[in-house]
Amino acid sequence: MSKDLYVIAEQRDGEIAKVTFELLGEATVLAADLNEKVYAVLMGDKIKDKSQELIEAGADGVIVVEDPMLAEYVTEPYAKALTAVIKNYDPNIVLFGATSIGRDLAPRVAARVHTGLTADCTHLDIDMNKYFDFLHATSTADTASIEKRLGMDDKTLKMTRPAFGGNVMATIRCADYRPQMATVRPGVMKKIAPQAGKQGTVEEFKVEFTAADMNVDIKEVVKDTKKAVDITEAKVLVSGGRGIGSPEFYQELKKVADLLGGEISSSRANVDAGWIERDRQVGQTGKTVRPELYMACGISGAIQHIAGMENSECVIAINKNDTAAIFEVSDLGIVGDVKVIIPKLVEALDKYKA
Ligand code: FAD
């Protein structure tokens, strides 16, 4: 019977991607409902020493596939390795980060193991309804016997993602096939605090590769030298929308961000207009952020924007239209002209800092 949750541990040059730790955090919550274990699948070359980090982040065990073929991410050998792992261990759930690697790997593997895949999820949950119905009907506390009598679709994974251009949230279940597979957007799930010295199993899994498995010839790996900004890491985001009026006004927003130790970000309207780089876009087709403070300046609050920032701890919105939707998700709303308010805020913060 399909069992346990598997998180694909994404790594580049031996560095585990942040989304992996977020997925491990979420998997531990789901595993508690399922009464199952969490395993990380770590693929690469000479990578085994990263296993403990994964265990401390929530994995009960790590399945390591090491091979020189897996030194750099290439679709075919990675898809072959993961397909072999899934066929051998028969997991119940497999989670990937919705990164360029996860988005490339997950659909190929799903097709090879003949199951479904829900891409770009923003929420995961276990459907416990039938389980609780049964529990009440039998009034027994013997969970093992209940689980024996229930079918495999009685505790399915509910995978929620935006659909129809973000206008509805669709919850999808994969009732008839296993594993249930999902990619999850980085920044959405919460990692748990690492537990230093936590014990877990580390199992090596051997995959037999042939030269034909490497259907790509890597001539050179060129790294982007431009320092990428990761707005998902910022504690404070000062975000500008079309209401700021011009790209130059980002300089004012940057002053606020610098004074508060944060970064500037944007709605899509300004990214599409070429006012700011795409890696600063917040929202459904941008990044999902959860800073301690999110300042929405001249942003209307379209559903696609809100999808990317609604989990921020505190939201302050400045908008001249008092019916703007952004106020519905704000802790503090300021009705007024952003071009008047921001310079005043800079002045006040400057004084406060002095
Ligand atoms: P507008 O909607 O034009 O709002 C400007 C706001 O500024 C208004 O509320 C106005 O009252 C206010 N304003 C104007 N002047 C001032 C002033 N002087 N002072 C104060 N306030 C002022 N959008 C995203 O942001 N992120 C996404 O990831 C994203 N993904 C999308 C995906 C799809 C499939 C689709 C269809 C759309 C997506 N969008 C996304 C676009 C989204 O629907 C909105 O069009 C966009 O968010 C609007 O940006 P905005 O709020 O900056 O501009």
Residues whose N, C-alpha, C, O or C-beta is under 5 A from the ligand:
A	BS01	FAD	G165 G241 R242 G243 S266 S267 R268 A269 V282 G283 Q284 T285 G286 G298 I299 S300 G301 A302 Q304 H305 I318 N319 K320 N321 A324 G336 D337 V338 K339
